[in-house]
Structure formats: C-alpha cells, structure tokens
Amino acid sequence: MIDFEEELKKFKPSLEIDRTEDAVLEQEENDMVDLMIELMSEYRTNQ
C-alpha cells in the first residue's frame, strides 16, 4: 500500500513548472470583461 506521508516527504517540485508558473503570472492578459470595458469606453468617447 502507498504511504502518502512518505511520498510527500520525497516530493521535489520541478523547476520547469515553477518557471512556467512565474512566466504565466507575469503576463497581464486581458479577459473578456476587460475587453468589454475597453470597447464600451471607446464607444462612449466616439459618440
């Protein structure tokens, strides 16, 4: 049977995963709400 406590002690996170996570979190991607707010703002200023 698997001893989960022992397996957790042996766990070492991958550096590649940490680097990827950092790269993803650094990017400021717009989501749909941000895009809609920007579009509405532009629409209002052009009227």
Secondary structure, DSSP 4 states (H G I P E B T S, - for coil): ---HHHHHHH----HHHHHHHHHHHH-----HHHHHHHHHHHHHHH-
